[in-house]
Structures are given as structure tokens and as C-alpha cells.
Amino acid sequence: MGSSDERLRIAIIGAGVGGLTLSAALRSMNHENNLDVNIYEASSRISPIGAGINFWARTWGIAKAIGLEEKLSRLIPRGLPEGLIFEVRKSDQENGVYVQGLMSVGGALRIHRADLQRALIESTSGQLHLSHRLLSYEETDDEIQLHFQDGQTASCDLLVGMDGIKSVVRKCFLVKQGLGDSPSMHPFWTGSFAYRGLVPIDKLEAAFPGHRVFHTPMMYCGKFKHLVAYPISQDKLINIVCFVTHMDKEGAPYDGPTTSPCTQEEVLDTFKGWEEEVLALLRCIEKPTKWAIRALHPLDKYASGRVVIAGDAAHAMTPHQGSGAGQAIEDAYILSSLICANASSSSHTKVPIPRISEIYNTIRQPLGNRVLAGSRTAGLLCQLVAPGLEDVVEGDRDVPREKLLEVFGMVGREWAWTWEENVEDDRRRALDMLRARPGEG
């Protein structure tokens, strides 16, 4: 770390939700202002990807801990049922049927990604460098040298790759470990597409007065398809995401764009025959976009030496547990806690940076990989891919309700970790490891 009067130089690659949260958390926790933080973003401007972001109670607890509660509280929809994640309907038929309400402890809050990013930018620490696309890095015992596409270079003591699913840091990290042929080098197509859209609430009210999504977050399910819809932006917009899965395409090559515009007719044709309240939602999406849903194969390691990878760079997952952004935020929280505790003047024994990386990996890698796998499982269950439903086809009206209850009971259990486990326990364990004497932790 250099002499005691030097500021620890931290380079964050990527100014998405994860990178901005890490910067905000470092600002909140670093009371002695002894960190030198630089964020490098490849794009020429910060633009939101996607629309709605799910905040479980554990994620909201982090927002409060790093001083974001006041900013974010203004962005939360009001009046939604407390503890209700979604009301579930089987909707791939003319007359849909109610299944159950999926409940949680603490509920789920939904925030527009653009609103969240604006709040995070207002709370960042250090310098934000746009149009800085990383090409490679070189690590020595003392520092890391960064090489950017435009020929510029920079150096740091700790490199944090928050550069998304196509992460350059991850690829270099694997190559430098002799793992250039790792299946985790590149993301794979899950066989799923998502159609996304934002609908003004007044437009939906005019088309379908009294639609239940105004007061209840909804999940509409059918065989190999499902969609979720809920209010965001202080109840001004409805966020809609429709998923379609081709089971035989998982892992198949996909050469098309990750995101592309599509027609309203394509979306309506995909959900032809579904109940009217679903079709009303879809008819209100004027300019839908189509996304190829990709994910990563689990990584064996998230950090080593002076390099840490986090967020989608480490564990890009399908969105079916509402935890992709949340896991990036947890990565940022644990890492910033370690960095700031170690940098504090009250820290009696400072550990070398590789020890911080080791502790981060011990805490975060098992959970990140577990949520990645659980998200896939939850998504399949929501599309009625489950034991006992092998012969069910889209539009089947004779699926026993008790079987549907069994399936969505499994979905609830897949999500239960979000309220049964506490990120503060992970933080305490990480800090205990940091403070332990050699050989103790």
C-alpha cells in the first residue's frame, strides 16, 4: 500500500449501478478522505440499461447504510401491498386464473434504473472519466498499470472490474490465471428473449380502466412464457418485461444484437390467446425492445492479488430473482467496508491488498454463484417447467390448481434467501476476517 501517508488508489472500471454504488459507498464510509478513487467508463455518457430495478429489504438496508435513503425514498411507488412480491395468475388462456400471492418478509421496492443512476451519480466519490475503454492491465507487486483504447494509461493499487457481462477485466483476469479457455470467458445465450416496455399509467387507465397492476405487482404465467408488470417512477409508469424461453436453445450460438427494437405486433403475436388484461398491457407498449437474455457460467474465483471483479462482470444472471443489481450492490458494500476499515487510521494492523481480495472472494463468490443458479431455476418454474408439468402446453386449461400452488411454492422457496439471510452478517464476517491475526481467519 506504500507509505502510511499515501492515499490508496482505487480504479473502478464501469459506471453502471455496481461501479457507482461502490463509489458512493466509499464516499460514505471513508471519513478520513484517504482514498483516491477513479471511475473509468467506456461510453461517452452514462445511459441506463433496462428500466425497473428490484430492491429487496436487504438491498434497501445497504442504501440506507451508505446514505442514499433520502434520495431514493422519493422514487418509490406508494400504496403497494406490503410484503407482496407479485400476485400470480395463469394467463395463457382467454380466462386467466388466480394462483396465489407470492409474499416476502420486508417486501420488494421497485425503482427506475435511470432514477437510481442519477441518485448514485450525485453521491459518487473521486473522478469519473468517460470515453475510457480498458484494453488490458498489467499487475506488479506494487501496483497495476491500466491501458486504454485511446492510448492513455493510468495506475492504481486496487483494480475493481464492474464493467458488465462482457467485462474486459474478467477476460484479462482469467487469461492471467492460465484460464483463457474457461467457459466463463464469455457470456452465453440462455435461450430466452425478453420484451421490455414502459407504459404511462394514464394511457393504461384509458385502455383498461381499473387494471389490477395499478395497485398490485403482477406476474402472468404460461408454458415457456411469463411476464411481470409493476409501477415505477412514483406511480407514473408501468414497467413491463415479457419472457419467452426456447429450452433447446440454451447455450446455442446467438449472433444477433443483445438489444434491438421490435414491433408491437411481434409482442402481441407471441402472447396471442392470453387473457385480455395481459393483452391490454402489451397494446400500450408503443416501442418495445427485444433483449437476448445472457448469463455467465459460474466463476471459481472473483478476486486475486490486486484485482477484484464484481457485479455482472463476476456473476451476470437471468433476472428471475430480481437480484442482478442487488448482488452488484452487495459486492460494492462488502468491498467498500473492507477497503475503508483497512484504510482507517484506527486500524491497528493494516493488511496487504491481496488479503482484502481474498476475504472479498471468500464472502461473495459462494453467494453470487448460488444466486446465479437460483435465478435460472426460478425462471423455469415461473414458466411452468417443473416436475409433473412436462405434458402441459401453452393454453392448457386443465392444470390442477394444487399443482400450480406447488410450483409457486417452489418459487417462493427459491427467493427465500433474500429475507432469511442478512447481508450485515456477511459484512461482520468479512470485517472479523480482516481484523483476525494471521492464521485465525
C-alpha positions as CSV (number, residue, x, y, z in Angstrom):
1,M,0.0,0.0,0.0
2,G,3.0,2.3,0.1
3,S,3.9,4.6,3.0
4,S,1.3,5.4,5.6
5,D,0.7,9.0,4.3
6,E,-0.2,7.8,0.7
7,R,-3.7,7.6,-0.5
8,L,-4.9,4.2,-1.6
9,R,-5.5,4.4,-5.4
10,I,-8.7,2.6,-6.5
11,A,-9.6,2.2,-10.1
12,I,-13.3,1.2,-10.8
13,I,-13.9,0.0,-14.4
14,G,-17.5,0.7,-15.3
15,A,-20.0,3.3,-14.2
16,G,-23.1,1.1,-14.1
17,V,-25.1,0.5,-10.9
18,G,-22.3,-1.6,-9.3
19,G,-19.5,0.8,-10.0
20,L,-21.5,3.9,-9.0
21,T,-22.6,2.2,-5.8
22,L,-19.1,1.3,-4.9
23,S,-18.0,4.9,-5.4
24,A,-20.9,6.1,-3.3
25,A,-20.2,3.6,-0.6
26,L,-16.5,4.6,-0.5
27,R,-17.6,8.2,-0.1
28,S,-20.0,7.4,2.7
29,M,-17.5,5.2,4.7
30,N,-14.2,6.9,4.0
31,H,-14.4,9.6,6.7
32,E,-10.7,10.4,6.6
33,N,-10.7,11.1,2.8
34,N,-7.6,9.0,2.3
35,L,-8.7,7.2,-0.8
36,D,-8.0,8.2,-4.4
37,V,-10.9,6.9,-6.4
38,N,-11.2,7.0,-10.2
39,I,-14.1,5.5,-12.3
40,Y,-13.4,4.7,-15.9
41,E,-16.4,4.3,-18.2
42,A,-16.1,3.2,-21.8
43,S,-19.1,5.2,-23.1
44,S,-19.1,8.9,-23.7
45,R,-22.1,9.3,-21.4
46,I,-23.9,7.3,-18.7
47,S,-27.1,5.9,-20.0
48,P,-29.5,3.5,-18.2
49,I,-29.8,-0.1,-19.4
50,G,-33.2,-1.6,-18.7
51,A,-36.0,0.0,-16.7
52,G,-37.1,-1.3,-13.4
53,I,-34.7,-2.5,-10.6
54,N,-35.9,-4.6,-7.7
55,F,-34.8,-3.7,-4.2
56,W,-35.3,-6.4,-1.6
57,A,-35.2,-5.4,2.0
58,R,-31.6,-6.4,2.2
59,T,-30.7,-4.1,-0.7
60,W,-32.7,-1.2,0.8
61,G,-30.7,-1.7,4.0
62,I,-27.5,-1.1,2.1
63,A,-28.9,2.0,0.5
64,K,-29.7,3.3,4.0
65,A,-26.3,2.4,5.4
66,I,-24.5,4.3,2.7
67,G,-26.6,7.4,2.9
68,L,-29.0,7.0,-0.1
69,E,-32.3,6.6,1.8
70,E,-33.4,10.2,1.4
71,K,-32.7,10.4,-2.3
72,L,-34.2,7.0,-3.1
73,S,-37.3,7.3,-0.9
74,R,-38.6,9.9,-3.3
75,L,-38.5,7.4,-6.1
76,I,-40.5,4.6,-4.6
77,P,-44.1,3.8,-5.6
78,R,-46.7,4.4,-2.9
79,G,-49.6,2.3,-1.7
80,L,-48.5,-1.2,-2.9
81,P,-49.3,-4.1,-0.6
82,E,-46.6,-4.6,2.0
83,G,-44.8,-7.9,1.7
84,L,-46.4,-8.9,-1.6
85,I,-43.8,-9.6,-4.3
86,F,-46.3,-10.5,-7.1
87,E,-49.8,-11.7,-7.5
88,V,-49.6,-14.7,-9.8
89,R,-52.0,-15.6,-12.5
90,K,-52.0,-18.4,-15.1
91,S,-52.8,-16.2,-18.1
92,D,-52.1,-18.2,-21.2
93,Q,-55.8,-18.7,-21.8
94,E,-58.9,-16.5,-22.5
95,N,-60.0,-16.5,-18.9
96,G,-56.9,-16.4,-16.7
97,V,-57.0,-17.9,-13.2
98,Y,-55.6,-16.6,-10.0
99,V,-52.9,-18.8,-8.4
100,Q,-51.6,-17.1,-5.3
101,G,-49.7,-14.1,-3.9
102,L,-46.0,-14.5,-3.6
103,M,-45.1,-13.0,-0.2
104,S,-41.8,-12.0,1.4
105,V,-40.6,-10.5,4.7
106,G,-39.9,-6.8,4.0
107,G,-41.4,-6.8,0.6
108,A,-39.8,-5.6,-2.6
109,L,-39.3,-2.0,-3.8
110,R,-39.0,-1.1,-7.5
111,I,-37.0,1.8,-8.8
112,H,-36.5,3.1,-12.3
113,R,-32.8,2.4,-13.2
114,A,-32.3,5.9,-14.6
115,D,-33.6,7.4,-11.4
116,L,-31.2,5.2,-9.4
117,Q,-28.2,6.1,-11.5
118,R,-28.9,9.8,-11.2
119,A,-29.1,9.4,-7.4
120,L,-25.8,7.5,-7.4
121,I,-24.0,10.0,-9.6
122,E,-24.9,12.7,-7.1
123,S,-23.2,10.6,-4.4
124,T,-20.1,9.4,-6.1
125,S,-16.6,9.9,-4.8
126,G,-13.4,10.6,-6.9
127,Q,-13.2,11.3,-10.6
128,L,-15.4,10.0,-13.3
129,H,-13.6,9.5,-16.7
130,L,-15.9,9.0,-19.7
131,S,-14.7,7.6,-23.0
132,H,-12.1,5.4,-21.3
133,R,-12.4,1.9,-22.7
134,L,-10.0,-0.5,-21.0
135,L,-7.9,-2.8,-23.2
136,S,-5.7,-4.6,-20.7
137,Y,-3.9,-4.3,-17.4
138,E,-0.5,-5.3,-16.0
139,E,-0.1,-6.3,-12.4
140,T,3.1,-6.0,-10.4
141,D,3.9,-6.5,-6.7
142,D,3.4,-2.7,-6.2
143,E,0.6,-1.6,-8.5
144,I,-1.5,-2.1,-11.6
145,Q,-1.0,-0.4,-14.9
146,L,-4.1,0.3,-17.0
147,H,-4.1,0.6,-20.8
148,F,-7.0,2.3,-22.5
149,Q,-8.1,2.2,-26.2
150,D,-7.1,5.8,-26.9
151,G,-3.6,5.1,-25.8
152,Q,-3.9,6.7,-22.4
153,T,-2.6,4.8,-19.3
154,A,-3.2,5.0,-15.6
155,S,-2.1,3.2,-12.4
156,C,-3.8,2.1,-9.3
157,D,-3.2,0.0,-6.2
158,L,-6.5,-1.9,-6.5
159,L,-8.4,-2.6,-9.7
160,V,-12.2,-3.3,-9.5
161,G,-13.9,-4.7,-12.6
162,M,-17.5,-3.6,-12.6
163,D,-17.6,-3.5,-16.4
164,G,-20.6,-5.7,-17.0
165,I,-21.3,-9.0,-18.7
166,K,-18.7,-8.5,-21.4
167,S,-16.1,-7.5,-18.9
168,V,-12.6,-6.8,-20.1
169,V,-11.3,-7.1,-16.6
170,R,-12.8,-10.6,-16.3
171,K,-11.2,-11.8,-19.5
172,C,-7.8,-10.5,-18.6
173,F,-8.2,-11.9,-15.1
174,L,-8.8,-15.4,-16.5
175,V,-6.1,-15.2,-19.1
176,K,-3.5,-14.2,-16.5
177,Q,-4.5,-17.2,-14.4
178,G,-4.0,-19.5,-17.4
179,L,-7.7,-19.9,-17.8
180,G,-8.1,-18.5,-21.3
181,D,-10.3,-21.4,-22.3
182,S,-12.6,-21.0,-19.3
183,P,-16.4,-21.3,-20.1
184,S,-16.7,-18.1,-18.1
185,M,-14.7,-16.0,-20.5
186,H,-17.8,-15.0,-22.5
187,P,-21.5,-14.9,-21.7
188,F,-23.8,-17.5,-23.2
189,W,-27.4,-17.1,-24.5
190,T,-29.9,-18.7,-22.1
191,G,-32.4,-19.5,-24.9
192,S,-34.6,-16.7,-23.6
193,F,-35.8,-13.4,-25.0
194,A,-37.3,-10.5,-23.1
195,Y,-39.6,-7.9,-24.5
196,R,-39.5,-4.7,-22.4
197,G,-41.6,-1.6,-22.3
198,L,-42.6,1.4,-20.2
199,V,-46.3,2.5,-20.2
200,P,-47.7,5.7,-18.8
201,I,-50.3,4.8,-16.2
202,D,-52.8,7.3,-17.7
203,K,-52.5,5.5,-21.0
204,L,-53.3,2.1,-19.5
205,E,-56.1,3.6,-17.4
206,A,-57.7,4.8,-20.6
207,A,-57.3,1.5,-22.4
208,F,-58.2,-0.8,-19.4
209,P,-59.8,1.2,-16.6
210,G,-59.1,-0.2,-13.1
211,H,-56.4,-2.6,-14.2
212,R,-55.1,-4.5,-11.2
213,V,-51.5,-3.6,-11.9
214,F,-52.2,-0.1,-10.6
215,H,-52.4,-1.4,-7.1
216,T,-50.8,-4.9,-7.3
217,P,-47.4,-6.0,-8.8
218,M,-48.3,-8.8,-11.2
219,M,-46.8,-11.9,-12.6
220,Y,-48.7,-13.6,-15.5
221,C,-47.5,-17.1,-16.3
222,G,-47.9,-19.7,-19.1
223,K,-45.9,-22.5,-20.5
224,F,-42.4,-21.3,-21.5
225,K,-43.5,-17.7,-21.2
226,H,-44.2,-15.2,-18.4
227,L,-44.3,-11.5,-17.8
228,V,-44.1,-9.2,-14.9
229,A,-45.6,-5.7,-14.5
230,Y,-45.4,-3.1,-11.7
231,P,-45.4,0.7,-11.2
232,I,-42.2,2.7,-11.0
233,S,-41.3,6.4,-11.1
234,Q,-43.6,7.4,-8.3
235,D,-46.5,5.5,-9.9
236,K,-46.2,7.4,-13.2
237,L,-45.1,4.4,-15.3
238,I,-45.7,0.7,-15.5
239,N,-42.6,-1.4,-16.2
240,I,-43.4,-4.4,-18.3
241,V,-41.0,-7.3,-19.0
242,C,-42.2,-10.4,-21.0
243,F,-40.0,-13.5,-21.2
244,V,-40.1,-16.3,-23.8
245,T,-37.8,-19.3,-23.4
246,H,-36.7,-21.8,-26.1
247,M,-35.4,-24.7,-24.0
248,D,-33.5,-26.3,-26.9
249,K,-31.6,-23.0,-27.5
250,E,-29.9,-22.7,-24.1
251,G,-26.2,-22.3,-24.8
252,A,-26.7,-22.2,-28.6
253,P,-24.8,-19.6,-30.6
254,Y,-26.6,-16.2,-30.9
255,D,-25.1,-13.8,-33.3
256,G,-27.8,-11.1,-33.2
257,P,-27.7,-7.9,-31.2
258,T,-28.3,-8.1,-27.5
259,T,-30.9,-5.4,-27.7
260,S,-33.0,-4.4,-30.7
261,P,-36.2,-2.6,-31.4
262,C,-39.2,-4.7,-32.3
263,T,-42.8,-4.2,-33.3
264,Q,-45.8,-4.3,-31.1
265,E,-47.3,-6.9,-33.5
266,E,-44.4,-9.3,-32.7
267,V,-45.1,-9.0,-28.9
268,L,-48.8,-9.4,-29.3
269,D,-48.4,-12.4,-31.7
270,T,-46.0,-14.0,-29.1
271,F,-48.8,-13.8,-26.5
272,K,-51.7,-14.5,-28.7
273,G,-54.6,-16.2,-26.9
274,W,-53.6,-14.8,-23.4
275,E,-56.2,-13.1,-21.2
276,E,-57.3,-9.6,-22.0
277,E,-55.6,-7.8,-19.1
278,V,-52.3,-9.1,-20.4
279,L,-53.0,-8.1,-24.0
280,A,-54.1,-4.6,-22.8
281,L,-50.7,-4.1,-21.2
282,L,-49.0,-5.2,-24.4
283,R,-51.1,-3.0,-26.7
284,C,-50.0,0.0,-24.6
285,I,-46.3,-0.6,-25.3
286,E,-45.6,1.7,-28.3
287,K,-41.9,1.0,-28.9
288,P,-41.0,-2.4,-27.3
289,T,-37.4,-3.6,-27.3
290,K,-36.3,-7.2,-27.6
291,W,-33.4,-8.5,-25.4
292,A,-31.5,-11.7,-25.7
293,I,-31.0,-12.9,-22.1
294,R,-27.5,-13.9,-21.5
295,A,-25.7,-15.2,-18.4
296,L,-22.3,-16.4,-17.2
297,H,-21.1,-19.8,-16.2
298,P,-20.1,-19.6,-12.6
299,L,-16.6,-18.4,-11.9
300,D,-14.3,-20.3,-9.5
301,K,-12.8,-17.0,-8.2
302,Y,-13.9,-13.4,-8.1
303,A,-10.6,-11.9,-6.9
304,S,-6.9,-12.4,-6.7
305,G,-3.9,-10.2,-5.9
306,R,-4.8,-6.6,-6.6
307,V,-7.8,-7.4,-8.9
308,V,-11.4,-7.8,-8.0
309,I,-14.3,-8.5,-10.3
310,A,-17.9,-7.7,-9.2
311,G,-21.4,-7.2,-10.4
312,D,-22.3,-8.6,-13.8
313,A,-18.6,-9.0,-14.6
314,A,-18.5,-11.7,-11.9
315,H,-22.0,-13.2,-11.9
316,A,-24.2,-12.0,-14.7
317,M,-27.5,-13.8,-14.2
318,T,-31.0,-14.0,-15.5
319,P,-33.4,-11.6,-13.9
320,H,-35.8,-14.1,-12.3
321,Q,-34.9,-13.5,-8.7
322,G,-34.8,-9.7,-9.1
323,S,-31.2,-9.8,-7.7
324,G,-28.8,-8.9,-10.5
325,A,-28.5,-5.2,-9.5
326,G,-28.9,-6.2,-5.8
327,Q,-25.9,-8.6,-6.0
328,A,-23.8,-5.8,-7.6
329,I,-24.8,-3.5,-4.7
330,E,-23.9,-6.2,-2.1
331,D,-20.5,-6.7,-3.8
332,A,-19.9,-3.0,-3.5
333,Y,-21.0,-2.9,0.1
334,I,-18.7,-5.7,1.3
335,L,-15.7,-4.5,-0.7
336,S,-16.1,-0.8,0.4
337,S,-16.4,-2.0,4.0
338,L,-13.2,-3.9,3.8
339,I,-11.3,-1.1,2.0
340,C,-12.4,1.6,4.4
341,A,-11.9,-0.4,7.5
342,N,-8.4,-1.2,6.4
343,A,-7.6,2.4,5.4
344,S,-8.8,3.8,8.7
345,S,-6.2,5.3,11.0
346,S,-7.8,3.4,13.9
347,S,-6.9,0.1,12.2
348,H,-4.1,-1.2,14.3
349,T,-2.8,-3.6,11.7
350,K,-3.3,-2.9,8.0
351,V,-3.4,-5.9,5.8
352,P,-2.0,-6.0,2.2
353,I,-4.4,-5.6,-0.7
354,P,-4.3,-9.3,-1.7
355,R,-5.7,-10.1,1.7
356,I,-8.7,-7.8,1.0
357,S,-9.2,-9.6,-2.3
358,E,-9.1,-13.0,-0.6
359,I,-11.6,-12.0,2.1
360,Y,-13.9,-10.5,-0.6
361,N,-13.8,-13.6,-2.6
362,T,-14.5,-15.8,0.4
363,I,-17.6,-13.9,1.3
364,R,-19.0,-13.0,-2.1
365,Q,-18.2,-15.8,-4.5
366,P,-20.4,-18.6,-3.0
367,L,-23.5,-16.4,-2.7
368,G,-23.0,-14.8,-6.1
369,N,-22.8,-18.2,-7.8
370,R,-25.7,-19.5,-5.8
371,V,-28.0,-16.6,-6.8
372,L,-26.9,-17.0,-10.4
373,A,-28.0,-20.7,-10.4
374,G,-31.2,-20.0,-8.4
375,S,-32.3,-17.3,-10.8
376,R,-32.3,-19.8,-13.7
377,T,-34.3,-22.3,-11.6
378,A,-36.8,-19.6,-10.6
379,G,-37.3,-18.5,-14.2
380,L,-38.1,-22.0,-15.4
381,L,-40.6,-22.6,-12.6
382,C,-42.3,-19.3,-13.5
383,Q,-42.7,-20.7,-17.0
384,L,-44.2,-24.0,-15.7
385,V,-41.1,-26.0,-16.4
386,A,-41.3,-28.3,-13.4
387,P,-41.8,-32.0,-12.4
388,G,-45.3,-33.1,-13.2
389,L,-45.9,-30.4,-15.8
390,E,-43.9,-32.0,-18.6
391,D,-47.1,-32.6,-20.7
392,V,-48.6,-29.2,-20.2
393,V,-48.7,-27.0,-23.3
394,E,-49.4,-23.3,-23.7
395,G,-53.1,-22.6,-23.2
396,D,-53.8,-25.7,-21.2
397,R,-56.9,-25.0,-19.1
398,D,-56.8,-28.2,-17.1
399,V,-53.7,-27.8,-15.0
400,P,-54.7,-28.6,-11.4
401,R,-54.6,-25.6,-9.1
402,E,-52.9,-27.6,-6.4
403,K,-50.1,-28.3,-8.9
404,L,-49.7,-24.6,-9.6
405,L,-49.6,-23.9,-5.9
406,E,-46.9,-26.5,-5.5
407,V,-44.8,-24.9,-8.3
408,F,-45.1,-21.4,-7.0
409,G,-44.4,-22.6,-3.5
410,M,-41.1,-23.7,-5.0
411,V,-40.6,-20.3,-6.5
412,G,-41.1,-18.8,-3.1
413,R,-38.5,-21.1,-1.5
414,E,-36.0,-20.1,-4.3
415,W,-36.5,-16.5,-3.3
416,A,-36.5,-17.0,0.5
417,W,-32.7,-16.4,0.9
418,T,-33.4,-12.7,0.2
419,W,-35.2,-12.3,3.6
420,E,-33.9,-15.3,5.5
421,E,-30.2,-14.3,5.1
422,N,-28.7,-11.0,6.2
423,V,-26.0,-9.1,4.3
424,E,-25.0,-7.5,7.5
425,D,-23.9,-10.9,8.8
426,D,-21.7,-11.2,5.7
427,R,-20.3,-7.8,6.4
428,R,-19.5,-8.6,10.0
429,R,-17.9,-11.9,9.0
430,A,-15.7,-10.1,6.4
431,L,-14.6,-7.5,8.9
432,D,-13.8,-10.1,11.5
433,M,-11.6,-11.9,9.0
434,L,-9.9,-8.5,8.3
435,R,-9.1,-8.0,11.9
436,A,-8.0,-11.6,12.7
437,R,-4.4,-12.3,13.4
438,P,-2.6,-14.3,10.8
439,G,-3.8,-17.9,11.0
440,E,-7.0,-17.0,12.7
441,G,-9.3,-16.2,9.8
